[in-house]
Amino acid sequence: MMSIVGQRIKWLREQKQWSQLQLAEKLGIHNTVLSRIESGDKKGVDAHLISKVADLFEVSTDFLHGRTEEPS
């Protein structure tokens, strides 16, 4: 089952039309790690990584965690 964080990251990535490899490079992680996050296979995404994703996409961490439907 895909986590809300993984769903949101995938959705944001697809809105930019970036590949997993492109986003992984921007975040400084391996693309297999990103793949596992997006698919829900990786449990517990690091808070620092969540912050990097939020900054990159200019969204709130609450949006990434599914606490709000408003990205900003």
All heavy atoms as TSV, in Angstrom:
chain	resi	resn	atom	element	x	y	z
A	1	MET	N	N	0.833	-1.185	0.000
A	1	MET	CA	C	0.000	0.000	0.000
A	1	MET	C	C	0.881	1.254	0.000
A	1	MET	O	O	1.830	1.362	0.754
A	1	MET	CB	C	-0.888	-0.002	1.250
A	1	MET	CG	C	-1.834	1.163	1.291
A	1	MET	SD	S	-3.054	0.994	2.597
A	1	MET	CE	C	-2.306	1.989	3.849
A	2	MET	N	N	0.557	2.176	-0.856
A	2	MET	CA	C	1.334	3.400	-0.991
A	2	MET	C	C	1.008	4.332	0.177
A	2	MET	O	O	-0.145	4.516	0.538
A	2	MET	CB	C	1.000	4.068	-2.320
A	2	MET	CG	C	1.889	5.245	-2.655
A	2	MET	SD	S	1.444	6.071	-4.204
A	2	MET	CE	C	1.922	4.850	-5.392
A	3	SER	N	N	2.027	4.911	0.767
A	3	SER	CA	C	1.823	5.861	1.860
A	3	SER	C	C	1.376	7.203	1.300
A	3	SER	O	O	1.612	7.516	0.128
A	3	SER	CB	C	3.116	6.036	2.652
A	3	SER	OG	O	4.049	6.776	1.890
A	4	ILE	N	N	0.735	8.002	2.142
A	4	ILE	CA	C	0.318	9.331	1.702
A	4	ILE	C	C	1.517	10.170	1.291
A	4	ILE	O	O	1.467	10.889	0.294
A	4	ILE	CB	C	-0.554	10.044	2.770
A	4	ILE	CG1	C	-1.168	11.321	2.206
A	4	ILE	CG2	C	0.249	10.352	4.015
A	4	ILE	CD1	C	-2.244	11.103	1.194
A	5	VAL	N	N	2.619	10.044	2.030
A	5	VAL	CA	C	3.828	10.797	1.674
A	5	VAL	C	C	4.304	10.369	0.283
A	5	VAL	O	O	4.596	11.207	-0.571
A	5	VAL	CB	C	4.940	10.606	2.725
A	5	VAL	CG1	C	6.249	11.218	2.251
A	5	VAL	CG2	C	4.533	11.205	4.063
A	6	GLY	N	N	4.357	9.080	0.051
A	6	GLY	CA	C	4.784	8.577	-1.246
A	6	GLY	C	C	3.849	9.009	-2.365
A	6	GLY	O	O	4.306	9.387	-3.455
A	7	GLN	N	N	2.556	8.973	-2.099
A	7	GLN	CA	C	1.567	9.408	-3.096
A	7	GLN	C	C	1.765	10.865	-3.452
A	7	GLN	O	O	1.738	11.245	-4.637
A	7	GLN	CB	C	0.151	9.224	-2.559
A	7	GLN	CG	C	-0.296	7.806	-2.446
A	7	GLN	CD	C	-1.673	7.714	-1.778
A	7	GLN	OE1	O	-2.298	8.713	-1.440
A	7	GLN	NE2	N	-2.137	6.496	-1.585
A	8	ARG	N	N	1.955	11.681	-2.419
A	8	ARG	CA	C	2.101	13.123	-2.661
A	8	ARG	C	C	3.397	13.433	-3.409
A	8	ARG	O	O	3.410	14.263	-4.319
A	8	ARG	CB	C	2.045	13.892	-1.339
A	8	ARG	CG	C	0.708	13.769	-0.603
A	8	ARG	CD	C	-0.322	14.729	-1.178
A	8	ARG	NE	N	-1.666	14.472	-0.729
A	8	ARG	CZ	C	-2.317	15.168	0.199
A	8	ARG	NH1	N	-1.712	16.164	0.812
A	8	ARG	NH2	N	-3.557	14.876	0.507
A	9	ILE	N	N	4.473	12.776	-3.034
A	9	ILE	CA	C	5.749	13.009	-3.729
A	9	ILE	C	C	5.629	12.592	-5.186
A	9	ILE	O	O	6.055	13.322	-6.088
A	9	ILE	CB	C	6.905	12.271	-3.026
A	9	ILE	CG1	C	7.186	12.912	-1.665
A	9	ILE	CG2	C	8.172	12.283	-3.899
A	9	ILE	CD1	C	8.182	12.170	-0.801
A	10	LYS	N	N	5.030	11.446	-5.428
A	10	LYS	CA	C	4.860	10.984	-6.811
A	10	LYS	C	C	4.005	11.974	-7.605
A	10	LYS	O	O	4.331	12.315	-8.738
A	10	LYS	CB	C	4.220	9.597	-6.828
A	10	LYS	CG	C	4.057	9.051	-8.225
A	10	LYS	CD	C	3.505	7.645	-8.218
A	10	LYS	CE	C	3.368	7.129	-9.643
A	10	LYS	NZ	N	2.830	5.773	-9.690
A	11	TRP	N	N	2.912	12.432	-7.012
A	11	TRP	CA	C	2.033	13.373	-7.688
A	11	TRP	C	C	2.783	14.660	-8.033
A	11	TRP	O	O	2.693	15.156	-9.167
A	11	TRP	CB	C	0.817	13.672	-6.805
A	11	TRP	CG	C	-0.147	14.609	-7.450
A	11	TRP	CD1	C	-1.087	14.310	-8.399
A	11	TRP	CD2	C	-0.259	16.020	-7.215
A	11	TRP	NE1	N	-1.778	15.445	-8.757
A	11	TRP	CE2	C	-1.284	16.511	-8.046
A	11	TRP	CE3	C	0.413	16.900	-6.370
A	11	TRP	CZ2	C	-1.654	17.854	-8.061
A	11	TRP	CZ3	C	0.035	18.248	-6.384
A	11	TRP	CH2	C	-0.983	18.704	-7.227
A	12	LEU	N	N	3.534	15.196	-7.067
A	12	LEU	CA	C	4.294	16.420	-7.311
A	12	LEU	C	C	5.338	16.218	-8.399
A	12	LEU	O	O	5.519	17.076	-9.275
A	12	LEU	CB	C	4.969	16.889	-6.017
A	12	LEU	CG	C	4.032	17.432	-4.944
A	12	LEU	CD1	C	4.755	17.501	-3.605
A	12	LEU	CD2	C	3.471	18.792	-5.339
A	13	ARG	N	N	6.024	15.087	-8.346
A	13	ARG	CA	C	7.043	14.776	-9.358
A	13	ARG	C	C	6.416	14.705	-10.743
A	13	ARG	O	O	6.944	15.264	-11.717
A	13	ARG	CB	C	7.724	13.449	-9.017
A	13	ARG	CG	C	8.738	12.992	-10.048
A	13	ARG	CD	C	9.401	11.693	-9.674
A	13	ARG	NE	N	8.506	10.570	-9.536
A	13	ARG	CZ	C	7.971	9.899	-10.567
A	13	ARG	NH1	N	8.222	10.253	-11.813
A	13	ARG	NH2	N	7.183	8.860	-10.344
A	14	GLU	N	N	5.277	14.054	-10.838
A	14	GLU	CA	C	4.615	13.915	-12.129
A	14	GLU	C	C	4.096	15.251	-12.653
A	14	GLU	O	O	4.067	15.466	-13.869
A	14	GLU	CB	C	3.487	12.892	-12.039
A	14	GLU	CG	C	4.019	11.474	-11.888
A	14	GLU	CD	C	2.940	10.438	-11.672
A	14	GLU	OE1	O	1.793	10.804	-11.312
A	14	GLU	OE2	O	3.254	9.241	-11.870
A	15	GLN	N	N	3.696	16.147	-11.751
A	15	GLN	CA	C	3.256	17.478	-12.177
A	15	GLN	C	C	4.390	18.235	-12.867
A	15	GLN	O	O	4.160	19.013	-13.786
A	15	GLN	CB	C	2.742	18.288	-10.977
A	15	GLN	CG	C	1.511	17.718	-10.314
A	15	GLN	CD	C	0.358	17.540	-11.281
A	15	GLN	OE1	O	-0.083	18.492	-11.916
A	15	GLN	NE2	N	-0.107	16.319	-11.419
A	16	LYS	N	N	5.613	18.007	-12.425
A	16	LYS	CA	C	6.796	18.645	-13.026
A	16	LYS	C	C	7.317	17.852	-14.231
A	16	LYS	O	O	8.250	18.285	-14.892
A	16	LYS	CB	C	7.928	18.748	-11.991
A	16	LYS	CG	C	7.620	19.653	-10.827
A	16	LYS	CD	C	7.897	21.078	-11.178
A	16	LYS	CE	C	7.840	21.934	-9.924
A	16	LYS	NZ	N	8.000	23.343	-10.239
A	17	GLN	N	N	6.734	16.679	-14.456
A	17	GLN	CA	C	7.161	15.769	-15.524
A	17	GLN	C	C	8.619	15.363	-15.367
A	17	GLN	O	O	9.378	15.289	-16.335
A	17	GLN	CB	C	6.888	16.378	-16.907
A	17	GLN	CG	C	5.415	16.609	-17.147
A	17	GLN	CD	C	5.119	17.174	-18.515
A	17	GLN	OE1	O	5.949	17.836	-19.151
A	17	GLN	NE2	N	3.916	16.919	-19.003
A	18	TRP	N	N	8.999	15.120	-14.099
A	18	TRP	CA	C	10.336	14.646	-13.794
A	18	TRP	C	C	10.314	13.138	-13.633
A	18	TRP	O	O	9.345	12.570	-13.123
A	18	TRP	CB	C	10.851	15.247	-12.487
A	18	TRP	CG	C	11.120	16.713	-12.528
A	18	TRP	CD1	C	11.280	17.499	-13.628
A	18	TRP	CD2	C	11.263	17.579	-11.395
A	18	TRP	NE1	N	11.524	18.803	-13.245
A	18	TRP	CE2	C	11.517	18.875	-11.895
A	18	TRP	CE3	C	11.214	17.376	-10.034
A	18	TRP	CZ2	C	11.714	19.971	-11.062
A	18	TRP	CZ3	C	11.411	18.475	-9.195
A	18	TRP	CH2	C	11.661	19.755	-9.707
A	19	SER	N	N	11.384	12.495	-14.029
A	19	SER	CA	C	11.542	11.062	-13.776
A	19	SER	C	C	11.948	10.871	-12.313
A	19	SER	O	O	12.362	11.823	-11.638
A	19	SER	CB	C	12.621	10.479	-14.686
A	19	SER	OG	O	13.891	10.990	-14.322
A	20	GLN	N	N	11.845	9.648	-11.852
A	20	GLN	CA	C	12.324	9.354	-10.499
A	20	GLN	C	C	13.811	9.660	-10.396
A	20	GLN	O	O	14.265	10.188	-9.384
A	20	GLN	CB	C	12.061	7.892	-10.128
A	20	GLN	CG	C	10.638	7.618	-9.766
A	20	GLN	CD	C	10.418	6.185	-9.314
A	20	GLN	OE1	O	11.212	5.294	-9.618
A	20	GLN	NE2	N	9.340	5.975	-8.589
A	21	LEU	N	N	14.545	9.361	-11.430
A	21	LEU	CA	C	15.986	9.624	-11.426
A	21	LEU	C	C	16.266	11.118	-11.299
A	21	LEU	O	O	17.134	11.529	-10.520
A	21	LEU	CB	C	16.642	9.054	-12.684
A	21	LEU	CG	C	18.153	9.194	-12.787
A	21	LEU	CD1	C	18.848	8.517	-11.611
A	21	LEU	CD2	C	18.662	8.630	-14.098
A	22	GLN	N	N	15.537	11.939	-12.033
A	22	GLN	CA	C	15.744	13.384	-11.964
A	22	GLN	C	C	15.466	13.908	-10.554
A	22	GLN	O	O	16.246	14.700	-10.019
A	22	GLN	CB	C	14.843	14.111	-12.962
A	22	GLN	CG	C	15.276	13.933	-14.406
A	22	GLN	CD	C	14.252	14.485	-15.371
A	22	GLN	OE1	O	13.063	14.186	-15.274
A	22	GLN	NE2	N	14.717	15.299	-16.306
A	23	LEU	N	N	14.345	13.483	-9.960
A	23	LEU	CA	C	14.021	13.952	-8.620
A	23	LEU	C	C	15.024	13.434	-7.598
A	23	LEU	O	O	15.471	14.186	-6.727
A	23	LEU	CB	C	12.595	13.545	-8.224
A	23	LEU	CG	C	12.178	13.957	-6.808
A	23	LEU	CD1	C	12.355	15.452	-6.576
A	23	LEU	CD2	C	10.743	13.522	-6.539
A	24	ALA	N	N	15.392	12.176	-7.716
A	24	ALA	CA	C	16.361	11.603	-6.780
A	24	ALA	C	C	17.666	12.391	-6.810
A	24	ALA	O	O	18.255	12.674	-5.758
A	24	ALA	CB	C	16.610	10.136	-7.110
A	25	GLU	N	N	18.120	12.762	-7.994
A	25	GLU	CA	C	19.349	13.550	-8.110
A	25	GLU	C	C	19.206	14.903	-7.436
A	25	GLU	O	O	20.106	15.359	-6.740
A	25	GLU	CB	C	19.735	13.721	-9.583
A	25	GLU	CG	C	20.270	12.454	-10.210
A	25	GLU	CD	C	20.525	12.572	-11.702
A	25	GLU	OE1	O	20.150	13.604	-12.315
A	25	GLU	OE2	O	21.109	11.626	-12.261
A	26	LYS	N	N	18.059	15.548	-7.601
A	26	LYS	CA	C	17.820	16.847	-6.975
A	26	LYS	C	C	17.803	16.737	-5.453
A	26	LYS	O	O	18.189	17.669	-4.760
A	26	LYS	CB	C	16.499	17.440	-7.470
A	26	LYS	CG	C	16.505	17.846	-8.931
A	26	LYS	CD	C	15.142	18.320	-9.381
A	26	LYS	CE	C	15.061	18.559	-10.864
A	26	LYS	NZ	N	16.001	19.482	-11.430
A	27	LEU	N	N	17.335	15.584	-4.944
A	27	LEU	CA	C	17.246	15.371	-3.504
A	27	LEU	C	C	18.524	14.786	-2.909
A	27	LEU	O	O	18.667	14.706	-1.691
A	27	LEU	CB	C	16.068	14.452	-3.180
A	27	LEU	CG	C	14.689	14.997	-3.519
A	27	LEU	CD1	C	13.627	13.914	-3.314
A	27	LEU	CD2	C	14.380	16.235	-2.688
A	28	GLY	N	N	19.427	14.325	-3.778
A	28	GLY	CA	C	20.677	13.739	-3.301
A	28	GLY	C	C	20.494	12.342	-2.726
A	28	GLY	O	O	21.210	11.960	-1.793
A	29	ILE	N	N	19.527	11.594	-3.294
A	29	ILE	CA	C	19.301	10.217	-2.864
A	29	ILE	C	C	19.344	9.301	-4.077
A	29	ILE	O	O	19.278	9.762	-5.218
A	29	ILE	CB	C	17.951	10.045	-2.120
A	29	ILE	CG1	C	16.768	10.395	-3.035
A	29	ILE	CG2	C	17.939	10.874	-0.842
A	29	ILE	CD1	C	15.404	10.114	-2.426
A	30	HIS	N	N	19.444	8.011	-3.833
A	30	HIS	CA	C	19.449	7.039	-4.934
A	30	HIS	C	C	18.024	6.856	-5.426
A	30	HIS	O	O	17.073	6.895	-4.639
A	30	HIS	CB	C	20.033	5.711	-4.438
A	30	HIS	CG	C	20.461	4.826	-5.558
A	30	HIS	ND1	N	19.593	4.015	-6.228
A	30	HIS	CD2	C	21.676	4.657	-6.135
A	30	HIS	CE1	C	20.237	3.367	-7.166
A	30	HIS	NE2	N	21.520	3.741	-7.135
A	31	ASN	N	N	17.875	6.673	-6.736
A	31	ASN	CA	C	16.527	6.553	-7.291
A	31	ASN	C	C	15.773	5.327	-6.763
A	31	ASN	O	O	14.544	5.339	-6.709
A	31	ASN	CB	C	16.543	6.584	-8.813
A	31	ASN	CG	C	17.237	5.409	-9.440
A	31	ASN	OD1	O	18.373	5.102	-9.074
A	31	ASN	ND2	N	16.594	4.762	-10.381
A	32	THR	N	N	16.477	4.292	-6.325
A	32	THR	CA	C	15.761	3.142	-5.753
A	32	THR	C	C	15.128	3.511	-4.410
A	32	THR	O	O	14.066	2.989	-4.067
A	32	THR	CB	C	16.673	1.910	-5.581
A	32	THR	OG1	O	17.792	2.261	-4.766
A	32	THR	CG2	C	17.147	1.381	-6.919
A	33	VAL	N	N	15.763	4.408	-3.670
A	33	VAL	CA	C	15.181	4.883	-2.410
A	33	VAL	C	C	13.898	5.649	-2.713
A	33	VAL	O	O	12.862	5.436	-2.067
A	33	VAL	CB	C	16.173	5.757	-1.620
A	33	VAL	CG1	C	15.507	6.387	-0.403
A	33	VAL	CG2	C	17.395	4.952	-1.221
A	34	LEU	N	N	13.944	6.535	-3.710
A	34	LEU	CA	C	12.755	7.286	-4.096
A	34	LEU	C	C	11.653	6.342	-4.572
A	34	LEU	O	O	10.487	6.512	-4.211
A	34	LEU	CB	C	13.092	8.307	-5.186
A	34	LEU	CG	C	11.913	9.137	-5.694
A	34	LEU	CD1	C	11.241	9.905	-4.557
A	34	LEU	CD2	C	12.362	10.067	-6.798
A	35	SER	N	N	12.009	5.348	-5.343
A	35	SER	CA	C	11.025	4.374	-5.814
A	35	SER	C	C	10.339	3.674	-4.647
A	35	SER	O	O	9.119	3.499	-4.640
A	35	SER	CB	C	11.709	3.341	-6.724
A	35	SER	OG	O	10.792	2.348	-7.113
A	36	ARG	N	N	11.122	3.305	-3.647
A	36	ARG	CA	C	10.562	2.635	-2.462
A	36	ARG	C	C	9.664	3.576	-1.664
A	36	ARG	O	O	8.648	3.153	-1.124
A	36	ARG	CB	C	11.686	2.082	-1.593
A	36	ARG	CG	C	12.397	0.896	-2.269
A	36	ARG	CD	C	13.509	0.321	-1.424
A	36	ARG	NE	N	12.949	-0.189	-0.176
A	36	ARG	CZ	C	13.547	-0.058	1.009
A	36	ARG	NH1	N	14.707	0.560	1.104
A	36	ARG	NH2	N	12.984	-0.550	2.085
A	37	ILE	N	N	10.023	4.848	-1.594
A	37	ILE	CA	C	9.186	5.829	-0.901
A	37	ILE	C	C	7.856	5.978	-1.631
A	37	ILE	O	O	6.784	5.920	-1.023
A	37	ILE	CB	C	9.902	7.194	-0.790
A	37	ILE	CG1	C	11.083	7.099	0.166
A	37	ILE	CG2	C	8.922	8.286	-0.346
A	37	ILE	CD1	C	12.007	8.320	0.127
A	38	GLU	N	N	7.919	6.168	-2.938
A	38	GLU	CA	C	6.704	6.379	-3.724
A	38	GLU	C	C	5.789	5.160	-3.704
A	38	GLU	O	O	4.569	5.309	-3.706
A	38	GLU	CB	C	7.048	6.749	-5.166
A	38	GLU	CG	C	7.588	8.151	-5.316
A	38	GLU	CD	C	7.753	8.570	-6.754
A	38	GLU	OE1	O	7.490	7.768	-7.682
A	38	GLU	OE2	O	8.153	9.734	-6.971
A	39	SER	N	N	6.355	3.979	-3.670
A	39	SER	CA	C	5.530	2.761	-3.689
A	39	SER	C	C	5.038	2.368	-2.302
A	39	SER	O	O	4.182	1.504	-2.171
A	39	SER	CB	C	6.317	1.600	-4.303
A	39	SER	OG	O	7.379	1.221	-3.446
A	40	GLY	N	N	5.589	3.008	-1.268
A	40	GLY	CA	C	5.193	2.678	0.099
A	40	GLY	C	C	6.000	1.556	0.709
A	40	GLY	O	O	5.731	1.130	1.828
A	41	ASP	N	N	7.018	1.065	-0.014
A	41	ASP	CA	C	7.866	-0.010	0.515
A	41	ASP	C	C	8.811	0.481	1.606
A	41	ASP	O	O	9.246	-0.287	2.439
A	41	ASP	CB	C	8.704	-0.648	-0.603
A	41	ASP	CG	C	7.866	-1.485	-1.546
A	41	ASP	OD1	O	6.735	-1.865	-1.173
A	41	ASP	OD2	O	8.346	-1.754	-2.662
A	42	LYS	N	N	9.144	1.775	1.570
A	42	LYS	CA	C	10.043	2.340	2.588
A	42	LYS	C	C	9.197	3.021	3.645
A	42	LYS	O	O	8.490	3.978	3.380
A	42	LYS	CB	C	11.015	3.344	1.968
A	42	LYS	CG	C	11.952	3.967	2.989
A	42	LYS	CD	C	13.118	4.621	2.315
A	42	LYS	CE	C	14.062	5.337	3.248
A	42	LYS	NZ	N	14.250	4.784	4.554
A	43	LYS	N	N	9.269	2.505	4.834
A	43	LYS	CA	C	8.501	3.067	5.949
A	43	LYS	C	C	9.320	4.147	6.639
A	43	LYS	O	O	10.529	4.046	6.768
A	43	LYS	CB	C	8.145	1.972	6.958
A	43	LYS	CG	C	7.442	0.773	6.351
A	43	LYS	CD	C	6.112	1.155	5.759
A	43	LYS	CE	C	5.407	-0.082	5.215
A	43	LYS	NZ	N	4.717	0.152	3.994
A	44	GLY	N	N	8.661	5.177	7.103
A	44	GLY	CA	C	9.334	6.216	7.878
A	44	GLY	C	C	10.322	7.033	7.070
A	44	GLY	O	O	11.513	6.798	7.131
A	45	VAL	N	N	9.822	7.980	6.305
A	45	VAL	CA	C	10.690	8.855	5.521
A	45	VAL	C	C	11.341	9.866	6.462
A	45	VAL	O	O	10.675	10.485	7.294
A	45	VAL	CB	C	9.889	9.576	4.417
A	45	VAL	CG1	C	10.788	10.466	3.588
A	45	VAL	CG2	C	9.181	8.559	3.531
A	46	ASP	N	N	12.621	10.040	6.336
A	46	ASP	CA	C	13.422	10.950	7.167
A	46	ASP	C	C	12.863	12.373	7.111
A	46	ASP	O	O	12.533	12.872	6.036
A	46	ASP	CB	C	14.860	10.913	6.644
A	46	ASP	CG	C	15.784	11.819	7.398
A	46	ASP	OD1	O	16.257	11.410	8.473
A	46	ASP	OD2	O	16.024	12.940	6.908
A	47	ALA	N	N	12.773	13.018	8.277
A	47	ALA	CA	C	12.236	14.381	8.372
A	47	ALA	C	C	13.038	15.364	7.527
A	47	ALA	O	O	12.470	16.291	6.931
A	47	ALA	CB	C	12.202	14.830	9.824
A	48	HIS	N	N	14.350	15.180	7.462
A	48	HIS	CA	C	15.192	16.065	6.648
A	48	HIS	C	C	14.820	15.942	5.171
A	48	HIS	O	O	14.740	16.951	4.461
A	48	HIS	CB	C	16.669	15.738	6.870
A	48	HIS	CG	C	17.595	16.584	6.062
A	48	HIS	ND1	N	17.782	17.927	6.308
A	48	HIS	CD2	C	18.373	16.283	4.995
A	48	HIS	CE1	C	18.640	18.412	5.417
A	48	HIS	NE2	N	19.018	17.438	4.617
A	49	LEU	N	N	14.565	14.725	4.718
A	49	LEU	CA	C	14.179	14.509	3.326
A	49	LEU	C	C	12.809	15.120	3.046
A	49	LEU	O	O	12.607	15.737	1.996
A	49	LEU	CB	C	14.184	13.014	2.986
A	49	LEU	CG	C	13.852	12.666	1.538
A	49	LEU	CD1	C	14.824	13.332	0.566
A	49	LEU	CD2	C	13.846	11.163	1.346
A	50	ILE	N	N	11.883	14.974	3.988
A	50	ILE	CA	C	10.558	15.588	3.830
A	50	ILE	C	C	10.707	17.103	3.663
A	50	ILE	O	O	10.061	17.705	2.804
A	50	ILE	CB	C	9.662	15.279	5.054
A	50	ILE	CG1	C	9.336	13.787	5.127
A	50	ILE	CG2	C	8.386	16.123	5.032
A	50	ILE	CD1	C	8.333	13.306	4.131
A	51	SER	N	N	11.569	17.708	4.453
A	51	SER	CA	C	11.798	19.155	4.358
A	51	SER	C	C	12.389	19.535	3.007
A	51	SER	O	O	11.999	20.553	2.417
A	51	SER	CB	C	12.735	19.622	5.472
A	51	SER	OG	O	12.110	19.507	6.715
A	52	LYS	N	N	13.324	18.725	2.513
A	52	LYS	CA	C	13.925	18.994	1.200
A	52	LYS	C	C	12.883	18.918	0.092
A	52	LYS	O	O	12.864	19.757	-0.807
A	52	LYS	CB	C	15.070	18.010	0.915
A	52	LYS	CG	C	16.325	18.299	1.701
A	52	LYS	CD	C	17.401	17.271	1.466
A	52	LYS	CE	C	18.074	17.451	0.129
A	52	LYS	NZ	N	19.275	16.590	-0.020
A	53	VAL	N	N	12.006	17.919	0.173
A	53	VAL	CA	C	10.942	17.772	-0.829
A	53	VAL	C	C	10.004	18.975	-0.761
A	53	VAL	O	O	9.649	19.556	-1.795
A	53	VAL	CB	C	10.159	16.454	-0.623
A	53	VAL	CG1	C	8.922	16.410	-1.508
A	53	VAL	CG2	C	11.047	15.248	-0.885
A	54	ALA	N	N	9.608	19.356	0.449
A	54	ALA	CA	C	8.713	20.499	0.627
A	54	ALA	C	C	9.326	21.773	0.049
A	54	ALA	O	O	8.645	22.531	-0.649
A	54	ALA	CB	C	8.378	20.676	2.102
A	55	ASP	N	N	10.598	21.998	0.322
A	55	ASP	CA	C	11.281	23.183	-0.202
A	55	ASP	C	C	11.378	23.147	-1.721
A	55	ASP	O	O	11.117	24.151	-2.390
A	55	ASP	CB	C	12.685	23.312	0.394
A	55	ASP	CG	C	12.677	23.711	1.856
A	55	ASP	OD1	O	11.625	24.144	2.369
A	55	ASP	OD2	O	13.738	23.566	2.501
A	56	LEU	N	N	11.735	22.003	-2.260
A	56	LEU	CA	C	11.898	21.864	-3.710
A	56	LEU	C	C	10.596	22.145	-4.452
A	56	LEU	O	O	10.582	22.835	-5.468
A	56	LEU	CB	C	12.411	20.453	-4.050
A	56	LEU	CG	C	12.636	20.149	-5.513
A	56	LEU	CD1	C	13.737	21.035	-6.100
A	56	LEU	CD2	C	13.003	18.688	-5.693
A	57	PHE	N	N	9.489	21.624	-3.926
A	57	PHE	CA	C	8.196	21.780	-4.599
A	57	PHE	C	C	7.385	22.964	-4.068
A	57	PHE	O	O	6.267	23.203	-4.530
A	57	PHE	CB	C	7.379	20.495	-4.476
A	57	PHE	CG	C	7.907	19.374	-5.320
A	57	PHE	CD1	C	8.555	18.297	-4.738
A	57	PHE	CD2	C	7.781	19.384	-6.701
A	57	PHE	CE1	C	9.046	17.247	-5.502
A	57	PHE	CE2	C	8.264	18.354	-7.481
A	57	PHE	CZ	C	8.901	17.280	-6.881
A	58	GLU	N	N	7.947	23.666	-3.099
A	58	GLU	CA	C	7.280	24.819	-2.491
A	58	GLU	C	C	5.899	24.454	-1.963
A	58	GLU	O	O	4.892	25.097	-2.261
A	58	GLU	CB	C	7.207	25.991	-3.478
A	58	GLU	CG	C	8.579	26.476	-3.889
A	58	GLU	CD	C	8.553	27.629	-4.875
A	58	GLU	OE1	O	7.515	27.855	-5.541
A	58	GLU	OE2	O	9.583	28.309	-4.992
A	59	VAL	N	N	5.869	23.371	-1.181
A	59	VAL	CA	C	4.649	22.922	-0.512
A	59	VAL	C	C	4.959	22.789	0.978
A	59	VAL	O	O	6.119	22.795	1.382
A	59	VAL	CB	C	4.129	21.569	-1.064
A	59	VAL	CG1	C	3.774	21.691	-2.539
A	59	VAL	CG2	C	5.136	20.451	-0.847
A	60	SER	N	N	3.908	22.649	1.774
A	60	SER	CA	C	4.120	22.485	3.212
A	60	SER	C	C	4.376	21.018	3.545
A	60	SER	O	O	3.954	20.114	2.814
A	60	SER	CB	C	2.898	22.977	3.988
A	60	SER	OG	O	1.796	22.115	3.787
A	61	THR	N	N	5.036	20.806	4.653
A	61	THR	CA	C	5.230	19.431	5.124
A	61	THR	C	C	3.886	18.833	5.545
A	61	THR	O	O	3.695	17.622	5.436
A	61	THR	CB	C	6.244	19.362	6.276
A	61	THR	OG1	O	5.819	20.214	7.339
A	61	THR	CG2	C	7.634	19.762	5.804
A	62	ASP	N	N	2.964	19.665	5.999
A	62	ASP	CA	C	1.622	19.168	6.331
A	62	ASP	C	C	0.943	18.587	5.099
A	62	ASP	O	O	0.250	17.576	5.182
A	62	ASP	CB	C	0.756	20.278	6.931
A	62	ASP	CG	C	1.073	20.546	8.391
A	62	ASP	OD1	O	1.711	19.680	9.037
A	62	ASP	OD2	O	0.677	21.607	8.894
A	63	PHE	N	N	1.132	19.211	3.945
A	63	PHE	CA	C	0.580	18.668	2.704
A	63	PHE	C	C	1.183	17.306	2.404
A	63	PHE	O	O	0.467	16.359	2.067
A	63	PHE	CB	C	0.826	19.629	1.533
A	63	PHE	CG	C	0.401	19.070	0.204
A	63	PHE	CD1	C	-0.938	18.998	-0.139
A	63	PHE	CD2	C	1.337	18.597	-0.702
A	63	PHE	CE1	C	-1.339	18.459	-1.364
A	63	PHE	CE2	C	0.954	18.065	-1.926
A	63	PHE	CZ	C	-0.394	17.989	-2.255
A	64	LEU	N	N	2.501	17.193	2.538
A	64	LEU	CA	C	3.164	15.921	2.252
A	64	LEU	C	C	2.691	14.814	3.190
A	64	LEU	O	O	2.569	13.668	2.777
A	64	LEU	CB	C	4.685	16.075	2.348
A	64	LEU	CG	C	5.324	16.936	1.257
A	64	LEU	CD1	C	6.799	17.131	1.536
A	64	LEU	CD2	C	5.109	16.335	-0.119
A	65	HIS	N	N	2.393	15.181	4.434
A	65	HIS	CA	C	1.939	14.188	5.414
A	65	HIS	C	C	0.445	13.906	5.320
A	65	HIS	O	O	-0.076	13.058	6.034
A	65	HIS	CB	C	2.288	14.647	6.829
A	65	HIS	CG	C	3.735	14.503	7.157
A	65	HIS	ND1	N	4.352	13.278	7.338
A	65	HIS	CD2	C	4.708	15.434	7.338
A	65	HIS	CE1	C	5.638	13.462	7.616
A	65	HIS	NE2	N	5.879	14.753	7.616
A	66	GLY	N	N	-0.264	14.649	4.465
A	66	GLY	CA	C	-1.686	14.420	4.296
A	66	GLY	C	C	-2.554	15.084	5.351
A	66	GLY	O	O	-3.734	14.764	5.480
A	67	ARG	N	N	-1.999	16.047	6.075
A	67	ARG	CA	C	-2.769	16.743	7.115
A	67	ARG	C	C	-3.610	17.871	6.540
A	67	ARG	O	O	-4.490	18.401	7.216
A	67	ARG	CB	C	-1.834	17.313	8.175
A	67	ARG	CG	C	-1.234	16.227	9.038
A	67	ARG	CD	C	-0.298	16.833	10.064
A	67	ARG	NE	N	0.871	16.028	9.947
A	67	ARG	CZ	C	2.108	16.323	10.285
A	67	ARG	NH1	N	2.386	17.419	10.793
A	67	ARG	NH2	N	3.098	15.541	10.126
A	68	THR	N	N	-3.321	18.249	5.299
A	68	THR	CA	C	-4.089	19.273	4.612
A	68	THR	C	C	-4.100	18.944	3.119
A	68	THR	O	O	-3.201	18.264	2.627
A	68	THR	CB	C	-3.499	20.689	4.833
A	68	THR	OG1	O	-4.325	21.646	4.156
A	68	THR	CG2	C	-2.087	20.810	4.318
A	69	GLU	N	N	-5.137	19.405	2.453
A	69	GLU	CA	C	-5.215	19.213	1.006
A	69	GLU	C	C	-4.626	20.401	0.252
A	69	GLU	O	O	-4.478	20.348	-0.964
A	69	GLU	CB	C	-6.680	19.007	0.585
A	69	GLU	CG	C	-7.296	17.738	1.148
A	69	GLU	CD	C	-6.564	16.473	0.701
A	69	GLU	OE1	O	-6.266	16.349	-0.507
A	69	GLU	OE2	O	-6.287	15.626	1.564
A	70	GLU	N	N	-4.306	21.465	0.987
A	70	GLU	CA	C	-3.722	22.669	0.385
A	70	GLU	C	C	-2.204	22.533	0.336
A	70	GLU	O	O	-1.568	22.432	1.388
A	70	GLU	CB	C	-4.099	23.904	1.198
A	70	GLU	CG	C	-5.578	24.225	1.161
A	70	GLU	CD	C	-6.077	24.550	-0.239
A	70	GLU	OE1	O	-5.371	25.239	-1.001
A	70	GLU	OE2	O	-7.168	24.061	-0.576
A	71	PRO	N	N	-1.627	22.548	-0.861
A	71	PRO	CA	C	-0.171	22.381	-0.958
A	71	PRO	C	C	0.656	23.433	-0.240
A	71	PRO	O	O	1.719	23.121	0.285
A	71	PRO	CB	C	0.093	22.436	-2.462
A	71	PRO	CG	C	-1.192	22.054	-3.090
A	71	PRO	CD	C	-2.251	22.589	-2.167
A	72	SER	N	N	0.183	24.690	-0.202
A	72	SER	CA	C	1.032	25.733	0.388
A	72	SER	C	C	0.612	26.146	1.766
A	72	SER	O	O	-0.418	25.937	2.255
A	72	SER	CB	C	1.053	26.956	-0.508
A	72	SER	OG	O	-0.243	27.418	-0.789
